[in-house]
Amino acid sequence: MTEPRGVIFDMDGVLVNSEPLHLRATQEILAAHGVTLTDEDYFRRYIVYSDRELMELLLPDATARPAAATAKSRRYLELIQAGVPAFPDGLGLLMRTDGWQVGLATGSLRCEAELALDSLGIRERFQIIVTREDCVNGKPHPEPFLRAAEGLGLPPERCVVVEDTPGGIRAAKAAGMRCVAVTHSCPEDSLREADLIVDDLGAVDLDALVPGAR
């Protein structure tokens, strides 16, 4: 007898190769406020955070943070208009989820997520999409993944998460879920908390992580 099971994808860095664009947009907005963010610091410390949290962490002037977060999102949307760069292995894994309940939990804004998913023609693959606006707490808090599981009607232990950052992994594990990590954005040694680490999502056997039968 089979049990329902779910797979919850992160978007940026898993399905969409957008982190370089997020970084560029963030650096441009911060530079306008006299703040420097290096590539190394972004990928090592800040990649998991939403625009709002990034500005809270990096902008000393609290009154400037809301406008800066809005400006960063606007600039990112301008950059991505040139085309949505995808990870073929992430899309390949997504296409191998027939029989699974499929969700998305992203730190991006809904307008950013919808643009990327529609451009790639994969919007219909997801039964639930959780964005930053849907949560009080973003990753590395478990709330995004717990909301996605709730939207799928599944307990956390029947879900596996696909992530690319240490903070995303921590969020998945705190939610009580198994986690696959791919080295698209961060080195393998920073992803050790995941249940499985791969360089290519084409190698992932989801059935081995969340069996379909009792």
Phi, psi and omega in degrees: 000127182272149176248146175299147179211155186230153172235130183243117182266139158285163181255294183293123181090351178244304179260324185241129180275065189253352184301322176299326178287319175300317180298312181300314180297318180296315180299319181296316182291317179296321181299326178294341178255012177078019181248132178257131175237117180279158175303316183299314181295321180300308184287335181274326190237330194241356189299331184284341191276150174285170179304316182300314181290324177301315180293325177296324182281328192248340181261116179296327183276103183298328182290339181271348189295313181300315180294324180293319178297319178295318180295322179296314179299317179298317180293320178299316179298325176296316182294322185281348178299335179290349180141144180266110180281126184252159169264111182302324181289326176293316178295324178298317177296318178303321181285352177257026183253018175302135183092351176256155167271131192240129178232167176231133175228109187232150174277357178285162173287158183299321180297323179291316181295314182297320178299312181295313183294318179293320181296325180271354178070031183241007183304321186288350180286343188255129176275337178215136176235119179250121179246179184299326181293341183276353188236146170287318182242131175270173174302143016275011172291146183286353187308315181302319181287324177294321177295321178295316178298318178299318179295332177276350181073032184235149172287153182305322184291350177260016182237147171237139182254144173246117187226172179224002183229154176301319180294323176294321176297315179300320178297316180296315181292323177294334177279354180083029184245154170288157184217130170260132177243136178245143186274037177293324189242328188231152180291156184305320186292345177269358186247019190297340181284350180287157177284333179212134178240130181225156172271340184219120182291348175295342181272359188275131173252097182298328181299330180286339182269319177227091182302151181272349183239154177292000000 
